[in-house]
C-alpha cells in the first residue's frame, strides 16, 4: 500500500548485503563520488527529498551494498522519461548506464575502498535554484498541515494565492520552486488566477482546501515534484502573466512522520518585460476506467491540432498518480510518427517537466496521441487500498489522471 515519500527510497535496503569478494583499483573519491554527484545527490543530500546524504563518504560506505542492490534492480535512479524517444535537458543524470552499474558493483565487491581526498573528481553541480532570479514570492504565512481529511488520510491539498504585486504584464523566462519543508511537500502546481477571484472567505494564513477543486484558476503555469530541476526557456521565450493576474500555488502535502513541520514555500522567477509567448497545452483524458485487479490497464486517446497555426513544442510534464506504471505520447503527421515522451516506468515521487534539447513543430492538422498504463493490482506496492478498487479520473491521490501538460510557443 502507499508509503510515505520519506521512506520510499529505503525500500532498496531489502535484500542481502554483498560481502568482500576481491580487490579493485576503484576508489570512492576517484570513481564513486562523481557517479553519485551526477545521478543521486539531487535528492540524497542534506535537506534533500530523500533520506541518506550521499555527499558524506561515511554514509556512502555504510550504504554501499544497498546502493548497488538498488541500481541493479532499477529502483534507483527513480523512473524517468526515455531520452531515446526525445532527448531532454538533464537526461544524462536521470539514467545510470550499465557500465556505471558495473563500476559500482566492482567497487562494492572490492571492499569499497575510500581512497584519498586528493583523488577527488568533482562532477558538474546540479543546480536546483535560479542564481539570477529577479523575483521571489513566498506564501504570506507559514502553514502547518492538519491531515484531518478522513477520505484522504495522510494527504492534504492546499492552495495559496501569491501576488506578484505588479501593475504591468510580464513574462517568466525561468522558474524554480523554493521548497521549505521538503519532508512533507510532495509536489507543487502553479496556476494563474484573475485578481479578486479567490474564495470569498480566503485566509492567507491557511489558504483554501483544493483537493477536488483548485477554484477559479485560469491555467496551469508549471508543475514541480522532488527531483525536478529549474525550468528555463531559451531564445527570448516566456510565460505571460497579465497585469490583472495573481499566482496560485497548489501544495500537495504528504504526512511523512509523526512530527509535522510548518511550511512556507514559494517560487523564484527570472522575468522580462517582453518575450515570445509560451503557453500550456493540457493534453489529457477524463473518460478512462481502471478495473480493480488489472495489472496493466492501458487507455489511449488523441487530439487533432486544428487551431489554424503551428506550435513549437518545448517541454512536457507527464502526470499520473500512484497506480501509474508507464506512458507514451506521440504526434502523427503526413510523414509518420514523432515521439514526444515515453517511459515504461512511472514514479509518482519523481515527476518532472522534460524540457527538450531539440524542439519540434506541431503543425496545424497534426494529431497528438497518448496512452497511460496503470497497475491496479496487489502487485503494486504504491497502491492506496489494500484491496484494489475500480478507479476513474480525479485529482485525489486515490483517483487517477492521465495528462501531458505540454508547453509550446507560436511557431515563427
N, C-alpha and C positions, 0 to 999 in steps of 0.2 A: 504494500500500500504506500501512498505518497509519503515521502520523508522530507525532513527539513533540508533546505538548501545548504545549511551549515554542515550537515553530516553526509550529504550525498557523496562528496569525494572520498570519504573514509571507507566507502564500500570496497575500494581496491585493496583494503587491508585483509580481506578474506582470502585465505589460501596460505599454503605453507611458504615459509621463508627459504630462500636458497642459501646454502652454506658455501664456504670457501671451496673452490674446485681447482684452483690453479693460480698462476701468476699472470700479470698483464703489465704492459708499459703505459696503459692509460691511467690518468690521474683525475681527481676531481677538478683541480684548478685548471688544468690544460685542456680537458676534454668534456667533462660533465657540466661544469659551471656554465659555459656558453650555451650548451644544449638547453639547460633549464631556463636560462635567461631568455632564450628565444621562444620556447614553447610553453613554459609553465608559470613563470613568475608574474604574468599579468593578473593571475588570480591567487597563486600561492606565494604571498608576500605579506609583510607586516601591514595590517589594515586591509588586506585583500578580501575578496569574496569567498575564498576557500580556506580551510584550515591548513596548518603546516606551512611554515615560512621557508621556502626553498632558497632564499637568499643567504641562509645561515648554513655553513658547512656541516655543523654538528647535527642539524635537523636532517639534512640530506643523508648523512652517513647512517643515522639511526633508522631511516626510512628507505634505504637503498633497494632492498628486495621488494618492498611494497610498491615502489615506483616502477621498477622493472616489470613486475607482475601486471600492473595496471596498463602500461603502454602495450605490452604484448597481447593483452586481452581486448585492446581497443577501447578501454574505458577512459583512458586519458591519452592525448588531449580530448576534451569532450567533442561531440559531434559538431561538424561544421559543413558548409557547402563544399561541393567537389569543384576545385578550380579547373578540372578538365572540361566541365560544362561551360563555364565562363569565369575567367580568372578575375580576382578582386584584390583590392589593397589588403596587405597583411596575410594573404593566403599561406605564405611560407611559414607563418607562425602557428597556423591552425592545424597542420597535419605533420606528423612525425614520420619521415621516410623510413623504410625498412632498414637501411644501413645505419641509421641513428638508433633504432631499436636494438639492433645487433651490437652496436658500440656500447650501449647502456648495459646490456646483459653481460658482455665480456668484462666490463669494469666491475660489475657486481660479483660475477663468478671468480674474478681475480682478487677477491678480498677487498674491493672498493678502496684502493689507496688514495690518500688525500693529496700527496704531492706538496709542493711549496707555493706560497703566495706569489713568489717571483715568476712562476709559470702561468699566472692568470691570463686568460684570453677573454676579453670583455666583448660580449655580443652587443649589437645596436640596441639601445634602450627603447622599450615600448612606452611611448608617450600616451598618457591617459588624460591629459588636460590640454588646454589651449594656452600656451605661454604668451600669445599675443592677443588674448581676448580684450575687447574694449567694453564689454557689458557683462555683468554678473548679477543674477537675480536669484534670491532665496525665498523660501516660504517666510511669511511675515513673522511667524512664531514657531517655536519647536513644538512638535506634536508627538504624543505617546499613544500608539495604537492600543485599543482595548480588546480586540479579538473576541467580541461578545456576540457575534452572529452565529446562532446555533446551526444554521443551514450551511455555513461555510467555515467550519472550525479551523482555527489557525491561519486564516486569511482575512485581510481587510483591504478593500479598495477605497481610497480616499482622494478626493480632488481638491486642489488648492489653486486659487487664482493668483497669478503673479503679474503685476502691472509693470510693463517696461517704462512707464512714465514718459511717453514720447508724444509729441504733437504732430509729427510728420511720419509718413510711410518710410520704412527702412527695409533692408534685405539682410538676411542671415547668410553669410558666406561659410561659416564653420560653427560647430557647436559641440559641447561636451557636457555631461552631467556633473554636478557637484554632489556626490553621494555622501551623506553624513553618516547615518547608522547603517553601515554596509551589511551587518549581520541580519538585518530584517528587511532591507529594500530588495525585493525580488526583481521588479522591473518598473520602468517609468515610461509613460506615454505622454507626449506633449501635443496639445491641441491649441487652436486659436478659438477665441470667443469674442463676439461683439461686446464692447464695454457696456456694462449695466445689465447684462443678461444672466448674471449669476443668480442662483436661487434667492428668493426674497428674504429668507432667514439665514443667508450665508454669514458665517462667523469665521474670519480669517484665522482664529486661534485653533479651530478644529476642522476647517474645511467642510466638505459635504460628502456624504456616503454616495459612492458611484459604482457599486459592483455590477449593477444591471443597467444603469443609465448615466452617462457622463454629462448629462444636462444639455444646454443649448450650445454645444460646441459646433464650430463651423467646419473644421477639417483637421486632419492629423498633420503635425509638423514633423515629428520624429518619434522613434521608439528606442529605448535602451534596456539592456539586460546585462548582468555581470559577464565580463569577458569582452564586451564591445569596446571599440576604440573611438576616438572623436571622428565626427563626420565633417569632411571638408570638401567643398565644391571648388572646381578649378575654372579657369578661363572666364572669369567675370560673371559667374552664375550665383544665384542666391534665392532663398525662400522669402517671399514677400510678406511683411507684416504691415497691415494698413493702419492708418492713424487712429482709427476707431476700434482697434482690436487689442485685447489682452491675451495673455497666455494662460493655459490651464494645464497643470501637471496632475495626471492620474497616477497616484502612487499605489503600487501593489506591495503591501507589507505581508511578510510571512513569519510566523512565530517560530523562531529557531532555538528557543530555550526558555527556561522559566523566568529569566530576567529580561524584561522588555525595555530597551533604551528609548529615549526620545529621539526624534529625527527632525532635522531642518535642512532638507536637501534643496537643490536648485539647479540652475543651468548657467553656463558661461557661453558667450557668443562672440564671434567676430562679425561686426556689422559694417555695412556700407550704405550710402545713400541711393546708389543706382546699381542695378545688375540685371543680367538676363534672367528672367523669372523661372524658377524651378517650382514644380507643383507635384502633388501626390496623386497617383492613380491607385485607388484602393481595390485591387483585383481580388475577388474572393467569392465564397459560396455561403448560402444560408440554408439550403434545402436538403442537406445530407442527413442520413440516419445511420448510426453505427450500432449494429446489434450487439447485445450482451454476449460475451464469449468469443466474438470474432477476433482472431489473432492478426489478421492482415486485411482489414476492410479498406477499400480504395474508392474514392469519389473523384470523378473528373468533371470539369466544367470548362467553359470557354466564353470569350467576349470578342466581338468584332469591333475593331477601332475604325469608326466611320465619322470622325468629328470634322473632317474637312481640312485637316492639317497633319503634318508629320511631327513626331516627337523623338528627341534624342533621349534614349533611356540611359540613366546614370547609375541607378542603385536599386536594390530591393531588400525588403525585410520580411522573410517568410515567418508566419506565426501560426502555431497551433498550441494546444495545451498538453497536459501530461500523458494523454493517450497517443499523441503523435509519434510516428516511427519513421516517416520518410515523406519526401515531397519532390515535386518537379514542376517547372513552368517553362514554357517554350512559345515561340512565335512561328506561325505558319504563314508564308507568303508565296508569291509566284515561283520563287526559286527553291522552295522546300521548307525545312525546319531550321530554326536558330534557337539553341538552348539559352535560356535565361538564368535559371538557377536550379540546382538539383542536389539531393543528398539521400542516400539510402538509410541514413540515421538522423534522428532528431533529438535534441536535448532541450527541454523546457528551461533549463538553467543556463543555457549558453546561446541565447538568441542574439542575432546581430544584424545590422544593416550592412549588406555587402555592396561596397562601392566598387564598381567595375573599373579595371585598369583601362579597358577599351570600351567606350560606349558604342551603342548601335542605334540605328534609326528604325523606329516603329512607324511604318508608312500607312497612310490612310487606306483602309481596305484590308489591312492585315488582320489576322485572327490570333489572339493570345489564348493559349490553353494551359491548364494547370490541373494537377492532381495531388491529393493528400492521402496518406495511408495511416491508419490508426491500429493500435493493438489494444483491444478492449477485452482481453482475457486475463486469466490469473497469472500468466507468464510475464505480465507487465508489472514489475515491482513498483513503478511510479503511480499506479492507479490510486484513485481516491477511495474507492469502495472495495472492501474485502470480497464481496460477491459482485461481479460486474453487472451493470445495469445498462439498458438501452440508452443511448446518448445522442443528443442532437445539438444544433447550434446554440451558443450562448456565451456570455462574457465571463461567467463564473469558472473557477478552476475545475469544477466537477462537470462542466459542459465542454463543448469543443468548438474550435474555429479552424478555418482553412483560408488563410489570407496571404497575399503577397503585396505588401504596401510598397509600391514601386514609384520611384522618383524620376521625373523626366523634365526636359526643357523643350520649348519650341525649337524645332529644327530650323536653323538659319540658312 
